[in-house]
Amino acid sequence: DQTAGGIAGNRLKLTFSVRSANTTALTCAAPTGSFQVKIDGKNAGDAIALTEEGVEASPHSSFEIKDIEVDAAKGGKETRHATVVTYYLDPANRDGLLDLLAQAGDGGEHKVNIEYLADKNYIQGVDKNPENAKDDDTFIIPVAPEGDVKPEGNVTIKDDDPVNPDPDNPTGKMTVIRKITLPLVVPAISAGALLILTTSLAHFGVPSILGFSQGIYTLPTKIYAVISRAGGSFEGIRQGAALSIMLVLVVFTALVIQKKILSSGSYDIIKGKSMRPTLIKLRGARIPLLILCIATLILIVIVPLVMIFLVSLVKAYGLPLIPENFTFQNYKRIFAASGTIDSVKNSLFVSISAGVICMFLGTLIAYVVQKIRPKGKEVLEVLSVLPYSLPGTVLAIGVILAWSGNILNISLYNTIWIILVAYIARYLSFSMKSSSAALLQVHPSLEEAARTCGASHMESLTDVTLPLIRPAMVSGFFLIFLPAMREVTTSILLYGPYTRTLGVQIYSLRDAGMIPQAAALGSVAIIIIIICNTIVTQATKDRKGV
């Protein structure tokens, strides 16, 4: 006899009993052997020994030998020896079962059978009823029409969540979200909030364009205004440095708050098995939420991008956006202007140079930190990450103060090199983190095997390690190249008369009132970034055989 429950924690609960045949005397021992679970006629894993050790190897399963009453062939009841089993079939490591349960989670029906494989000794003892035996010494236990099992043997596999037994109970769902889900995602939410906070504090472009005309300042725009009004005097630099200290203190406070939140509790996800994620049925809220998400993306992302392209085509800013007012003259003007071509060249130069230098320097630092591991490696790692943690405006002021003749009488101010130095400091952590993650996956035994075969340390590095982490190095290059191409927060304080970058040129055109030309150059920048992002996607996608 067999019955089948539903999925409990991604495991199929099976309850069945194997009893002696009607022709067997009561003194015959309870059945032994093994059993095979079949779903839709296919084996769900290997056969399981019909013993206490075999059954209870699956967590929460039970094995019991007892006497049960059955209907006698001549009427009335008879007592038979039986093995009663409750077995939880774990989808992990069961061919095709995990996919089957995932498909059945929406209420699909599947035929579940338990095939009993008896021991030969037992078969010899009960081989008085040929209807119960096969040539291959196999007994088929008939499906009983009870519980969730239908007479035909089809079982409706249900999604019984052990944490929330009633999936339709909103109170239970809110309890799970409040006590389990939220504590697990608090670190991610906190880190994301800190990232948004620090990025917003350091952002210059949007606050300056939207706030300057209304007298609304943020710390980065105030620092820029103070330095700009000083006309290049050192007094403006000192005032900007003082404001930068305030900005650093605000960021430091945000870091302290995040650490306090994360230290309030420690949570781990216990895992190790394949599992099907629980789906939340939105029901009537599905369409409204879908509309809300699409509308949000359209208003926040699509509409601004479309407006940039449309405004870049108008003859003059303020004209209606109709085909009669469209022209490509704005694109001709920006490419005819020497300042635009120089800004594109400067951005390509500093972006490619910073990407290449950071790619090799970051990989070298990552190798020292992860493989050589000298004393004080934590200091080296912190120093490589620290510049990116600082707002771009603060970093720019620090670079100005450092490279205006104060170090070995070397002055890089108003040159392209000071922008390159700032980019290297700001984006070095991108390459270092990317290479560190790849080096952690390269087992030390690979280099040791190369050294054992006679290779020098440099040969093992170039022939073994570097080829394995090359995709991460390429990824690190593009992670630096893309943000450097559109960077404006740091460059706005460092550019000179002939060292404008693409971001600075767009800002200058907008500041001069040439909005259609600024939109045209912005459209070109968007296209360049999309092309580069496509290259990044192709270069960093998973590569088999590496």
ABEGO torsion letter per residue (X at the ends): XBBBBBBBGGBBBBBBBBBBBAABBAABBBBBEBBBBBBGGBBBEBBBBBBAAAAAABBGBBBBBBBBBBBBAAEEBBBBBBBBBBBBBBABGBBGAAAAAAAAAAGBBBBBBBBBBBBAAAAAAABABAAABBAAGBBBBBBBBBEABBAAGBBBBBBBBAABABAABAAAAAAAAAAAAAAAAAAAAAAAAAAAAAAAAABAAAAAAAAAAAGBBBAAAAAAAAAAAAGGBAAAAAAAAAAAAAAAAAAAAAAAAAAAAAAABBBBBBBGBBBBBBBBBAEAAAAAAAAAAAAAAAAAAAAAAAAAAAAAABABBGBBBBAAABBAAAAAAAAABAAAAAAAAAAAAAAAAAAAAAAAAAAAAAAAAAAAGBBGAAAAAAAAAAAAABBAAAAAAAAAAAAAGABGGBBABGBAAAAAAAAAAAAAAAAAAAAAAAAAABBAAAAAAAAAAGBBAAAAAAAAAAAAAAAAAAAAAAAAAAAAAABAAAAAAABBAAABBAAAAAAAAAAAGBAAAAAAAAAAAAAAAAAAAAAAAAAABBBBGX
